[in-house]
């Protein structure tokens, strides 16, 4: 692919920019707040939210303002939601497979996954990405009985303010490539849905570190997911 060929010549610049970005980018904490609970009234819905720092809510002040809190709040208007958050900063897809494989088995109706940014920055190959994504889907649908699996797309990383050019351009190309592979795979599984929240990670949608979602982004993302879940389950 063209961007891969360009990256070979740009390798010294990309490595230098990546090292500099890691050094100067502020490290925001995961927000405090509950990571499991129940809310709402009506038809029961068992919800799992899992993945990386975005799933964990980095960029928000509390879990109530993060993805989990916003999503549960929206779904509680339609369901009695029993929910659990299994997410932490730095998780790549291999880590998520390992974490879920080691977790106690329980049943969920819906699972929302946010993973991939750390695979883009960490250099996970396309072949490895597809292999692990297949394992992840099988694990959740077979071992955790998930009937509706929503896979969040990797954000267009070329827009991240924390990433200088050409590093942002290169990571944006890699994220788009992994997203296309995910979309192609998900379309063959009726239990899976590939979800693009539809916002650009800049301005009011990006946190102070220039890398993570801001509260407005979590609200937008959660509303988009809520519509998808309600449409399928109501």
C-alpha positions in Angstrom: 0.0 0.0 0.0 1.2 3.5 -0.8 1.3 4.8 2.8 3.4 1.8 3.8 5.9 2.5 1.1 6.0 6.2 2.2 6.4 5.1 5.8 9.7 3.3 5.0 11.3 6.6 3.8 9.7 8.5 6.7 10.6 6.0 9.4 13.3 8.1 11.1 10.8 11.0 11.3 7.9 8.9 12.5 10.0 7.2 15.2 11.3 10.6 16.4 7.8 12.1 16.4 6.3 9.1 18.2 8.9 9.4 21.0 8.4 13.1 21.3 4.6 12.7 21.4 4.8 10.1 24.1 7.0 12.3 26.2 5.0 15.6 26.0 1.4 14.3 25.9 -0.3 14.7 29.3 -1.4 11.4 30.8 -5.0 11.7 31.9 -6.3 9.3 34.5 -9.3 7.0 34.3 -12.2 8.8 35.9 -13.7 7.7 39.2 -17.1 6.2 39.5 -18.9 2.8 39.5 -18.0 0.2 37.0 -21.1 -2.0 37.4 -24.6 -1.6 38.5 -28.2 -1.5 37.4 -30.5 1.4 36.3 -33.9 1.9 34.8 -37.1 -0.1 34.6 -38.7 -2.3 32.0 -37.3 -5.2 29.9 -34.0 -6.5 31.3 -30.9 -5.8 29.3 -27.5 -7.2 30.3 -24.8 -4.8 29.0 -21.0 -5.2 28.9 -18.7 -2.3 27.9 -15.1 -3.4 27.4 -11.8 -2.2 25.9 -9.3 0.5 26.1 -8.9 4.0 27.7 -11.8 5.4 25.7 -14.1 2.6 27.1 -12.6 3.4 30.5 -13.7 7.1 30.1 -10.3 8.8 30.0 -11.0 12.5 29.2 -14.1 12.7 31.3 -14.1 13.8 35.0 -16.4 11.0 36.2 -17.8 7.7 34.8 -21.2 9.4 34.7 -19.8 11.8 32.0 -18.0 9.0 30.2 -19.1 6.3 27.8 -20.5 3.9 30.4 -22.5 6.5 32.3 -23.9 8.2 29.3 -24.9 4.9 27.6 -26.5 3.4 30.7 -28.4 6.7 31.3 -29.8 6.6 27.8 -30.7 2.9 27.8 -32.4 3.3 31.3 -35.3 5.1 29.6 -36.1 1.8 27.8 -34.7 -1.0 29.8 -33.7 -2.3 33.2 -30.0 -2.3 32.5 -27.6 -4.5 34.4 -24.2 -3.3 33.3 -20.5 -3.9 33.8 -17.4 -2.0 32.6 -14.2 -4.0 31.9 -11.7 -1.5 30.5 -8.3 0.0 31.2 -5.8 2.3 29.7 -3.3 0.8 27.2 -5.4 -2.2 26.2 -4.8 -3.6 22.7 -6.9 -6.3 21.1 -4.6 -9.1 22.4 -4.9 -7.8 25.9 -8.7 -7.7 25.7 -8.9 -11.3 24.4 -6.7 -12.3 27.3 -8.7 -10.3 29.9 -12.0 -11.7 28.8 -10.8 -15.2 28.5 -9.7 -15.0 32.2 -12.9 -13.4 33.4 -15.6 -15.4 35.1 -18.3 -16.5 32.7 -21.6 -14.7 32.7 -24.2 -13.9 30.2 -24.7 -10.5 28.4 -27.2 -9.5 25.9 -25.2 -6.6 24.4 -21.5 -5.9 24.4 -19.9 -2.6 23.3 -16.2 -2.8 22.5 -13.7 0.0 22.0 -10.3 -1.2 21.0 -7.7 -0.6 18.2 -6.0 2.7 18.9 -3.2 0.9 20.8 -3.0 -1.6 18.0 -2.5 1.2 15.5 0.3 2.8 17.6 1.7 -0.6 18.6 2.0 -1.9 15.0 -0.4 -4.9 15.2 -0.4 -6.4 11.7 -3.5 -6.7 9.6 -3.3 -10.5 9.8 -2.9 -10.5 13.6 -5.7 -8.0 14.0 -8.2 -10.2 12.0 -7.1 -13.3 13.9 -7.6 -11.7 17.3 -10.9 -10.0 16.3 -12.2 -13.4 15.2 -11.2 -14.9 18.6 -12.8 -12.0 20.4 -16.1 -12.3 18.6 -16.2 -16.1 19.2 -15.3 -15.7 22.9 -18.1 -13.2 23.5 -20.8 -14.9 21.5 -20.0 -18.4 22.7 -18.7 -18.0 26.2 -20.6 -14.9 27.3 -23.7 -15.5 25.2 -23.6 -12.0 23.6 -26.4 -11.6 21.0 -25.6 -8.1 19.9 -21.9 -7.1 19.6 -21.2 -3.5 18.7 -17.6 -2.9 17.6 -16.6 0.8 17.7 -14.5 2.0 14.8 -11.0 3.2 15.5 -11.1 7.0 15.4 -9.6 8.9 12.4 -6.3 9.5 14.1 -5.1 12.0 11.6 -7.3 14.5 13.3 -5.8 14.0 16.8 -4.3 17.4 17.8 -1.6 15.6 19.8 -0.2 13.9 16.6 2.1 16.0 14.4 2.4 15.5 10.7 3.4 13.1 9.2 2.8 10.9 12.2 -0.9 11.7 12.3 -1.2 11.0 8.6 0.4 7.6 8.9 -1.6 6.5 11.9 -4.7 7.8 10.3 -4.0 5.5 7.3 -3.3 2.6 9.6 -6.6 3.1 11.5 -8.6 3.4 8.3 -7.0 0.1 7.1 -7.9 -1.8 10.2 -11.4 -0.3 10.2 -12.0 -1.6 6.7 -10.8 -5.1 7.7 -13.2 -5.0 10.7 -16.1 -3.8 8.6 -15.6 -6.6 6.0 -15.4 -9.2 8.8 -18.4 -7.9 10.7 -20.7 -7.9 7.7 -20.6 -11.7 7.6 -21.8 -12.1 11.2 -25.5 -11.2 12.0 -24.7 -10.7 15.7 -22.1 -8.1 15.0 -22.4 -4.4 14.2 -19.6 -2.0 13.2 -20.3 1.4 14.7 -18.9 4.8 13.6 -20.0 7.4 16.1 -19.8 10.0 13.4 -17.9 12.8 15.1 -14.5 14.2 14.2 -12.0 14.1 17.1 -11.2 17.8 17.3 -12.5 20.9 18.9 -15.1 20.2 21.6 -14.9 16.5 21.0 -11.3 16.1 22.0 -9.9 16.1 25.6 -7.1 18.4 26.8 -4.5 15.8 26.0 -5.4 16.1 22.3 -5.8 12.3 22.1 -8.9 11.1 24.1 -12.6 11.8 23.7 -14.0 14.8 25.6 -17.3 14.6 27.5 -19.2 15.9 24.5 -17.7 13.1 22.4 -18.8 10.5 25.0 -22.3 12.0 25.0 -22.5 11.9 21.2 -21.1 8.4 21.0 -23.3 7.0 23.7 -26.4 8.4 22.0 -25.4 6.8 18.7 -24.9 3.5 20.4 -28.2 3.8 22.4 -30.1 4.3 19.1 -28.6 1.2 17.6 -29.4 -0.9 20.7 -32.9 0.4 21.1 -33.6 -0.2 17.4 -32.6 -3.8 17.7 -34.1 -4.6 21.1 -37.4 -2.7 21.2 
